[in-house]
C-alpha cells in the first residue's frame, strides 16, 4: 500500500452515490442478498419455487419469448427453450446443480488438500518434499485441457465432474495448509501438547487444524465462484454435466445456435452465472480483507 | 540460484511426463476406440486385424513405451478421424491460427488494461478508480463462452458490423480476441495499477514534477516505463493461459485453431490427435511458466530459492 500523500487524497468531496457504493462494498450486504435470493433460497426450495418441471416441456409451447415480449405468456416469465421447457424453472434447478457441484468438489478437495498439507508441513523431510513436488506439478498442469481429457475418457457425469474439480483443487489447499502448519508447529503450545503425551495425529487434528480453519474458509469462499465458472465452461464444451440436467453451462450451449431467433435461451443462464460469481467474488474479497489479509495473493 | 533453476527445469520435465502419463492412460480408459472406427457389422477378425494394425493388442506398458519413444520424435501417429493426416501435422497446421488469435487477444487486453490501470493509479480513490474496480470484478465473473455469444449477438447479428465466426481478415479476429482477452484485462490492470502506485510514490517522480515537466509526461513516460517491469514478466503467464483458454473461445467462434481441433478430436475419440494437442499445449504452458520463474529469479533478487 502506498503511503497517504497529499496527492493521493481526492481533491473533491465524493458524490453521495459513490459513498453509498463504497459502503455497500464494505459490507457484503449486497453480495449476500443477491446470493441468497439468486442461489441459496431457490436451490433449497426449488420444487416449491419453480413454476414448472425443469425436465418436461410442451413442444407446442417451444421458444416462447419472455413475458415482456410479443407472444410471451405469464406462465413462462423468462420464456421456454427449444423443447418447450420453462427457462425460469431450469434456472432455479440449475442453481441447485451449480451449488451442489461446487460445494461437494471444494469440500472433498479441501479435505484431501488439508490432510496432505498438515502431514507435509508437520512431518517435513522426505514426505514434505515429495508432496510439494506433487503440488507444484499439479498446479502447473493446464486446467481446461486436463479436465477435457478426463471427462472425455470417463464420460460426462456428475461424479466425473466432481473428480475433475477435486484433482484441480486439492493442491491449492495443500499448499496453504502446509505453509500455515510450518509456522504453527514452532509455537509453544505444540511442544507442550507433545510433552503432555498427545499423539502426532492428535496434534495435527486438535492443535494445528483449528488454527488453519479461518484461512481455509476464506480460500474456499474465494474458490466457489472459480469452480462455478469452470464447471459451466466444461458443461458448455460438452465435457461437464450430462444432458438433460439443468446446468447453466449446458443451457447457454443449448441457446447458442438459437441466438438469432431466440436470444433469451442463452442470455438468462449466462446472467445467472455472472451474478452468482460476481457476488461470490465480492463476498470472498470481503472475507479475506477482514479475516485473513495475508491471503492477498492467493 | 543455479540450483534453483536446475530444479525448476527438472520439475517442468517431470510435469510434462506426468501429463503424458495421464493422457496416455486416460485415452486407454475411454472405451474401445475400435467401436467408433469400425462399422456395426464388422466381425471379430476385423477387430483383431485393426487392433494389430494400431498396436492395440500389445500390453499397456509396451504401448506406453512405443508412445513415448515416438512422441519424443514428434510422432504421435496417424489421425483416425482425419485419415491421411498425422496427428502432429494436424496440430502444427492449426497452431498458427491459435497463436495468431492469442497474440491479438494479448494485444487487445493490454490496449484496454494499460490506460485503465494507469488512470486508476493516478486518480486513486476517485470515480475512475471505482469504475476500474468494477471492470476488474466483471472481468473475473463473466463466463468467457457466454461473453462470446453476447458479443456475437450484439455486433454480428444485430448491428452486422462484424462476421459471426470463421477465420479471415482482421475483422474476423476482433470478437474472438476480446472474448479471449477479457479475462486477462482485470489481471493486467491490477498489476499496472499496483506497480504504478509504487512508482508514483518514489523520489525521482517528485523530482520530475519539481523540474516542472508536464503531468502527462511524468505519468506516461517516466512512471509507466518504470512500472512496466512487473507486468512484463507476467505476460508469459498470460500467454500460457491464453493458449489453453483458446479451447473455449475457438469453440464459440468456430475459429479453426488447435483448441477446436482438440474438441473435435475428443468428440471423435481420436486418441492420437488428443494426445498430440494436449502434450503440445502442456509443453507450451509449462515452458512459459518455467521461463517466467527464471526471468523472475534474475529480475527480483528477493525471491527465495526453495
Interface residues (C-beta under 8 A of the other chain):
Chain A: X2 X3 X5 X7 X8 X9 X10 X14 X15 X18 X21 X22 X133 X136 X137 X140 X141 X142 X143 X144 X145 X146 X148 X149 X150 X152 X153 X154 X155 X225 X229 X232 X233 X236 X237 X238 X239 X249 X252 X253 X255 X256 X259 X260 X263 X266 X267 X269 X270 X273 X274 X277 X278 X281 X282
Chain B: X11 X12 X14 X15 X18 X19 X22 X23 X26 X27 X29 X30 X124 X125 X126 X127 X130 X137 X138 X140 X141 X142 X143 X144 X145 X146 X149 X150 X152 X153 X157 X197 X198 X200 X201 X240 X244 X245 X247 X248 X251 X252 X262 X263 X266 X267 X269 X274 X277 X278 X281 X282 X285 X286 X289
